[in-house]
Amino acid sequence: MVTVAAVVVTFNRLEKLKTVIASIEAQTHAVEKLIIVDNASTDGTGAYLASLDSPLSTEVVAMQVNSGGAGGFAEGMLQGYAAGVDHVWIMDDDCYPQPDALKNLVRGFGEAVAELGGDVPFACSVVKYTDGSICEMNNPVPTWDWARLLIKGQNNVMVTACSFVSVLVPRWVIAEYGLPYRDYFIWFDDREYTLRLTRRCPGVQVMDSVVVHDMGDNRGVNFAMVDKKSLWKFEYGVRNEASYQLHHRGLLYFLEFGARLMVSLHRGRVPMSLRARLLTKWLAGIGFNPKIEHPTYR
């Protein structure tokens, strides 16, 4: 049987976390281990996890400070790798996998490997919103030949990038490609990591592996939406993507990203003071270039 460690990163979402845990416990393909990374929550999560009575083998990683989604996933994947399982299965604390989600992910991944070879780096789920519609911010990026496996009779489509909302990552990938960049803290960590993995071979989205994302509003994210409340997240996103475009793709991509950023901010009529803050973060990407962390380096 394929062994899997489920990794959940949480911060101050105790009631939703309880639903996530129950959803993982109900999987028809049982996980070998449940790893919960508590990002220094202040809402009673720590006390709840300390007394958690689960039928699953459970490990709680209590972070001393909030390391963001990026730091939490890096730490959780590291612990999953150390557990010696075949795959880690990563998700947020508001992601509710349907009972067959993992079973179908494992099956779909195996089918893709049989057709494409052993370089397939991940399998991700279909992400629905709570009302059953598609979750706008969690749609993977398809390849130009996305239907190649569909016409072979599989229920998989080929993708180049996805969000960290139910992704199955094999052990060999972590050993070879390392972990997500902890220093990104939040935003673009999932896009960079999955793009890193698919340089050699696409990943797949398994169409009958379904999770529900219990987020706030079901809408995508773009730079025209920046306001004072969301600015801090966009600052991380701009810095991280600017760093990626410059250091991993080249100067022209960095400049093109800056141009797209300015156009989007203009179209969204974002206040000039906020535009200036994001321009500063775009420039900060020049000196921001984290190094890949591999499990064997710890």
C-alpha positions in Angstrom: 0.0 0.0 0.0 1.2 3.5 -0.8 2.0 5.4 2.4 1.1 9.0 2.8 1.7 11.7 5.5 -1.0 14.4 5.5 0.4 17.9 6.3 -1.9 20.6 7.5 -0.7 24.1 8.2 -2.9 26.1 10.6 -3.1 29.6 12.1 -6.0 30.8 14.2 -8.7 28.7 12.4 -9.5 26.2 15.2 -13.1 25.4 14.1 -12.2 24.9 10.5 -9.1 22.9 11.5 -11.4 20.5 13.4 -13.3 19.8 10.1 -10.1 19.3 8.2 -8.9 16.7 10.7 -12.2 14.9 10.6 -12.1 14.9 6.8 -8.6 13.4 6.9 -9.7 10.8 9.4 -12.6 9.8 7.1 -10.4 9.1 4.1 -10.9 5.7 2.4 -7.2 5.5 1.8 -5.9 6.0 5.3 -2.9 8.2 5.9 0.1 6.7 7.6 0.6 9.9 9.6 -1.1 13.2 10.2 1.3 16.2 10.7 -0.2 19.4 11.9 2.0 22.5 11.8 0.6 25.1 14.3 2.0 28.5 13.3 1.9 29.9 16.8 -1.9 30.2 16.9 -3.5 32.3 19.7 -7.0 31.0 19.5 -6.7 27.9 21.6 -5.4 25.7 18.8 -2.4 24.7 20.8 -4.4 23.5 23.7 -6.8 21.6 21.4 -4.0 19.9 19.6 -2.2 19.0 22.8 -5.3 16.9 23.9 -6.3 15.7 20.4 -7.5 12.1 20.4 -7.3 10.8 16.9 -7.3 7.3 15.5 -4.4 8.4 13.3 -0.8 8.6 14.2 -0.5 12.3 14.8 2.4 14.7 15.1 2.0 18.3 16.1 4.7 20.7 15.2 4.4 23.8 17.4 6.2 26.7 15.7 7.5 29.3 18.1 6.6 32.2 15.8 4.2 32.4 12.8 6.3 31.4 9.8 3.5 31.9 7.3 2.1 29.4 5.0 5.5 29.0 3.2 7.4 28.3 6.4 4.7 25.9 7.7 4.6 23.9 4.5 8.4 23.6 4.4 8.5 22.4 8.0 5.6 20.0 7.5 7.0 18.5 4.3 10.4 18.1 6.1 8.7 16.2 8.9 6.8 14.1 6.4 10.0 13.3 4.6 11.6 12.3 7.9 8.7 9.9 8.5 9.8 7.8 5.5 6.5 7.8 3.7 6.0 7.5 -0.1 4.2 10.8 -0.4 3.3 13.9 1.5 -0.2 15.4 1.0 -0.3 19.1 1.8 -3.3 21.4 2.4 -4.4 24.5 4.3 -6.5 24.5 7.4 -9.7 25.4 5.5 -9.4 22.5 3.0 -12.0 19.7 3.5 -11.1 16.6 1.4 -14.0 14.5 0.3 -13.8 10.8 1.5 -12.2 9.5 -1.7 -10.0 12.5 -2.3 -6.7 10.8 -1.3 -7.6 7.4 -2.8 -8.2 9.0 -6.2 -5.1 11.2 -5.9 -2.9 8.1 -5.3 -4.6 6.3 -8.2 -4.4 9.2 -10.6 -0.8 9.8 -9.8 0.0 6.2 -10.5 -1.9 6.2 -13.8 0.0 9.4 -14.9 3.3 7.8 -14.0 2.4 4.7 -16.0 1.8 6.9 -19.1 4.4 9.7 -18.7 7.2 8.0 -16.7 8.6 8.4 -13.2 9.3 12.1 -13.5 5.7 13.1 -12.7 6.2 15.4 -9.7 2.8 15.9 -8.1 -0.9 15.3 -8.3 -3.5 17.9 -7.2 -7.2 17.8 -6.5 -10.1 19.7 -8.0 -10.9 22.5 -5.5 -14.6 23.5 -5.1 -16.0 26.4 -3.1 -18.5 25.7 -0.3 -21.5 26.2 -2.7 -20.2 23.5 -5.1 -18.8 25.9 -7.7 -15.2 26.0 -8.8 -12.9 27.8 -6.4 -11.7 30.8 -8.3 -8.3 31.2 -6.8 -7.3 27.5 -6.8 -7.3 26.6 -10.5 -4.1 25.0 -11.7 -2.3 26.2 -14.8 -2.8 23.7 -17.6 -0.1 22.7 -20.2 -0.7 23.3 -23.9 -1.4 19.6 -24.3 -3.5 19.3 -21.1 -5.8 16.6 -22.5 -3.0 14.2 -23.4 -4.0 11.8 -20.6 -7.7 12.3 -21.0 -7.6 10.8 -24.5 -5.8 7.8 -23.0 -8.9 7.1 -20.8 -7.5 8.7 -17.7 -9.3 11.2 -15.5 -6.3 13.4 -15.3 -5.3 16.7 -16.9 -1.7 17.9 -17.2 -0.7 21.1 -15.3 2.4 23.2 -14.7 1.5 24.9 -11.4 -1.1 24.7 -8.7 -1.9 26.1 -5.2 -1.1 24.2 -2.0 -4.8 23.1 -1.5 -4.5 19.3 -1.6 -1.3 18.4 -3.4 0.3 14.9 -3.3 4.1 15.2 -3.6 6.3 12.0 -3.8 9.2 11.5 -1.6 11.8 11.6 -4.4 10.7 15.1 -5.3 11.5 16.5 -1.9 14.9 14.8 -2.0 15.7 16.1 -5.4 14.0 19.5 -5.6 14.0 20.5 -1.9 11.4 22.4 0.0 9.3 25.5 -0.7 11.1 28.7 0.2 10.4 29.4 3.9 11.5 33.0 3.4 8.6 33.7 1.1 6.4 33.6 4.2 3.1 33.9 2.2 2.0 34.1 -1.4 3.7 32.8 -4.5 5.4 30.0 -2.6 3.1 27.4 -4.1 3.4 28.8 -7.6 7.2 28.9 -7.4 7.5 25.4 -6.0 5.2 23.7 -8.5 6.8 25.6 -11.4 10.2 24.4 -10.0 8.9 20.8 -10.1 7.4 20.9 -13.6 10.5 22.0 -15.5 11.2 18.4 -16.4 7.7 16.9 -16.5 4.1 18.2 -15.9 2.1 17.4 -12.8 -1.5 16.3 -13.0 -4.9 17.4 -11.7 -7.0 14.3 -10.8 -10.5 15.3 -11.8 -12.3 12.9 -9.4 -10.2 13.9 -6.4 -12.3 16.7 -4.8 -11.8 19.0 -1.9 -13.8 21.9 -0.6 -12.0 25.2 0.2 -13.9 27.0 3.0 -12.4 30.4 2.2 -14.1 33.8 2.6 -15.3 35.2 -0.7 -15.0 33.0 -3.8 -12.9 35.3 -6.1 -9.5 35.2 -7.6 -6.7 37.5 -6.7 -5.2 40.2 -8.9 -3.3 43.4 -8.3 -6.2 45.6 -9.1 -7.8 44.5 -5.9 -5.2 46.0 -3.5 -6.5 48.0 -0.6 -5.2 49.0 2.8 -6.5 45.8 4.4 -4.9 43.4 1.9 -1.8 45.4 1.2 0.5 43.4 3.5 -0.3 40.1 1.6 0.3 41.8 -1.8 3.6 43.1 -0.5 4.8 39.6 0.1 3.4 38.5 -3.3 5.1 41.2 -5.2 8.5 40.8 -3.6 8.4 37.0 -4.0 7.3 37.0 -7.7 9.8 39.8 -8.5 12.6 37.7 -7.0 11.4 34.6 -9.0 11.2 36.5 -12.3 14.6 38.1 -11.9 16.7 35.3 -10.4 15.1 32.3 -12.0 14.0 33.6 -15.4 15.9 36.8 -16.2 15.9 40.6 -16.3 13.4 40.9 -19.1 10.8 38.8 -17.1 11.5 41.0 -14.0 10.8 44.2 -16.0 7.8 42.7 -17.7 6.4 41.7 -14.3 6.9 45.3 -13.1 5.1 46.7 -16.1 2.1 44.3 -15.6 2.0 45.2 -11.9 1.9 49.0 -12.7 -0.8 48.5 -15.4 -3.0 46.4 -13.0 -2.7 48.9 -10.2 -3.6 51.8 -12.6 -6.6 49.9 -13.9 -7.8 49.2 -10.4 -7.4 52.8 -9.4 -5.3 51.8 -6.5 -4.2 54.8 -4.4 -0.8 56.2 -5.2 0.5 55.6 -1.7 -0.2 51.9 -2.0 1.3 51.7 -5.5 4.5 53.2 -4.1 4.6 50.6 -1.4 4.3 47.8 -4.0 6.8 49.4 -6.3 9.3 49.3 -3.3 8.6 45.6 -2.9 9.1 45.0 -6.6 12.6 46.6 -6.2 13.2 44.6 -3.1 13.0 41.4 -5.2 16.4 42.4 -6.6 18.2 41.6 -3.4 15.9 38.9 -2.2 17.0 35.5 -3.4 16.4 32.6 -1.0 18.4 29.3 -1.4 16.8 25.9 -1.8 16.7 23.9 1.4 17.1 20.1 1.1 16.2 17.7 3.9 19.7 16.2 4.0 21.1 19.6 4.8 19.4 19.8 8.2 
